[in-house]
Amino acid sequence: MKAVTAKVFDSGGFQAIRLPKEFWVKSSTVKLSKTAAGFIVYEVKPSARRLKAFKALAGSCVDFPKIAANASRNVRRDWE
């Protein structure tokens, strides 16, 4: 894919980039990673956000029973 130019503008004390339509993302959150040439934008998968929210809640309910982790290597889970 060839490189395209996008506009950078200020929005409420932040910088924003106006993405051309072919670069629109479905999620409301993206992950940024710095590189030697600039930065890369990665779309955050919804399952990763759900896992992060679940981990934040883990242990917050004292009445919830403790369930041992699945140690079996032949069971694939979406978040692994």
C-alpha positions as CSV (number, residue, x, y, z in Angstrom):
1,M,0.0,0.0,0.0
2,K,1.4,3.4,-0.9
3,A,1.8,6.1,1.8
4,V,-0.8,8.9,2.0
5,T,-0.7,12.3,3.7
6,A,-3.1,13.1,6.6
7,K,-3.8,16.4,8.3
8,V,-2.7,16.9,11.9
9,F,-4.7,19.4,14.0
10,D,-5.2,20.5,17.7
11,S,-8.3,19.2,19.5
12,G,-8.9,20.3,23.1
13,G,-5.2,20.4,24.1
14,F,-4.4,17.2,22.2
15,Q,-3.1,16.5,18.7
16,A,-5.3,14.5,16.4
17,I,-4.8,13.0,12.9
18,R,-7.6,13.2,10.4
19,L,-7.5,9.7,8.9
20,P,-8.4,9.2,5.2
21,K,-11.4,6.8,4.8
22,E,-9.3,3.8,3.7
23,F,-7.6,4.0,7.2
24,W,-10.7,4.2,9.4
25,V,-10.8,1.8,12.3
26,K,-13.8,0.1,13.9
27,S,-12.7,0.4,17.5
28,S,-12.7,3.6,19.6
29,T,-9.2,2.9,21.0
30,V,-5.9,2.3,19.2
31,K,-2.5,1.4,20.4
32,L,0.6,3.4,19.4
33,S,4.1,2.1,19.1
34,K,7.2,4.3,18.5
35,T,9.6,3.3,15.8
36,A,12.8,4.9,14.5
37,A,10.9,6.3,11.6
38,G,7.9,7.7,13.6
39,F,5.1,5.6,15.0
40,I,2.7,2.8,14.1
41,V,-1.0,2.7,14.9
42,Y,-2.5,-0.7,15.9
43,E,-6.3,-1.2,16.3
44,V,-7.1,-2.7,19.7
45,K,-9.1,-5.9,19.4
46,P,-12.4,-5.9,21.4
47,S,-11.4,-9.2,23.1
48,A,-8.2,-7.5,24.4
49,R,-10.3,-4.8,26.0
50,R,-12.7,-7.3,27.5
51,L,-9.8,-9.3,29.0
52,K,-8.2,-6.2,30.5
53,A,-11.6,-5.3,32.1
54,F,-12.0,-8.8,33.4
55,K,-8.6,-8.8,34.9
56,A,-9.3,-5.5,36.7
57,L,-12.4,-7.1,38.2
58,A,-10.7,-10.3,39.2
59,G,-10.9,-10.8,43.0
60,S,-13.3,-7.9,43.5
61,C,-16.2,-10.1,44.6
62,V,-15.4,-12.1,47.8
63,D,-18.4,-14.4,47.3
64,F,-17.2,-15.5,43.8
65,P,-15.7,-19.0,44.1
66,K,-12.0,-19.5,43.3
67,I,-11.6,-21.5,40.0
68,A,-8.3,-23.1,39.2
69,A,-6.7,-22.0,35.9
70,N,-6.9,-24.4,33.0
71,A,-3.4,-26.0,32.8
72,S,-4.3,-28.1,29.7
73,R,-2.2,-27.2,26.6
74,N,-4.7,-28.6,24.1
75,V,-7.5,-26.1,25.0
76,R,-7.1,-22.8,23.0
77,R,-8.7,-19.8,24.6
78,D,-9.3,-16.6,22.6
79,W,-7.2,-14.4,24.9
80,E,-4.1,-16.6,24.8
